[in-house]
């Protein structure tokens, strides 16, 4: 990737004239070895970053027709990557709070899904999630749920970038009444969406080793391998789950998946809370990606993942929110703050998971989890223009001594002002460009009345 050009040249005479320019106050590139860059200009053409240049205090006079985002009073950074969520579950926000995981899942969520999930509810729930993620600075996310054609359609309309995965589970599920059809349904989904859009990667999400048989897991993996897409799975989320798998198959969950052939660099292991040293090393040796979802783990009392150890041994860990039913919001800024502080308390170490590491989890490592580290996750010449602007003109963000620390410990999703994905503006000055926020919330409120009955 190109490095910072220390000089500034007028975009009118640049060899490749931009179609979008971001006049930046402070640029956090997240590129290796880079420090925050003041007074920079980011030039974008055809969805890619073509220039990153210091202005040295000079004004920018672009050619007529070039769109400008003036971010000289803000922090500009790569868009956030939500490593794990269930977008359509935004319709269940606050529906079943303050319950243990097993009771929450089997007595509340599964029955509600059986009654209320259909193409309409998934579509509008996914649009609401996309709206919330745009508003809070998430530009890419990994999703796994049912009726995923509707989620993929919502993502396409929103302009976000996403790994959208059809859910697989070995009992009747929304849209797949016969469990024998779960893998065929997933494979058909991959066929429909492969190549549809450069912003959408279709995939498969196996609910967990408890709810999917060994045969289902192995076959799902083979399908993902054939289509060259990631496989997502909830892994060792609770101690009860871990103990039950161990009792059932005579092996701990990671070793069980390894025996099935799933431990590979295409696997995304979500939660990964109750793992021992041997399991962590097994994941590291095969470059398995881990999605850390601290607030969901806390709310359902699932436990605390050993994230600082994962980072120390070289595992790539992304940061996710999980669905709104087990977190209540999709704000990755809040998730960064929680991840850092929870790790410090759990490890008894105030330097555990420092701000820069957590910001990597939400950007560059999240991009690696999606298999897109060569395209997004940093602001560098040649990469896709997935960029957000964070307004720092608020009392809770004043003063700014260290912009990275400010982003992780002080900012929240409401501070995001502008959002760009693939060079296209999705939100400008907090006004949505691609989605009708009033219509989406109106539709979801109407659906919620039926769910609440």
Buried (B, 14 or more C-beta within 10 A) or exposed (E): BEEBBEEBEEBEEBEEBBBBBBBBBBBBBBBEEBEBBBBBBBBBBEBBBBBBBBBEEEEBEBBEEBEEBBBBEBBBBBBBBBBBBBBBBBBBBEBBEEBEBEEBBEEBBBEBBEEBBBEEBBBBBBBBBBBBBBBBBBBBBBBBBBBBBBBBBBBBBBBBBBBBBBBBBBEEBBBBEEBEEBBEBBBEBBEBBEEEEEBBBBBBBBBBBBBBEBEBBBBBBEBBEEBEBBBBBBBBBBEBBBEBBBEEBEEBBBBBBBEBEBBBEBBBBBBBBBBBEEBBBBBBEBBBBBBBBBBBBBBBEBBBBBBBBBBEEEBBBBBBBBBBBBBBBBBBBBBBBBBBBBBBEBBEEEEBBBBBBBBBBBBBBBBBBBBBBEBBBBBBBEBBBBBBBBBBEEEEBEEBEEBBBBBBBBBBBBBBBBBBBBBBBBBBEEEBEBBEBEEBBEBBEEBBEEBEE
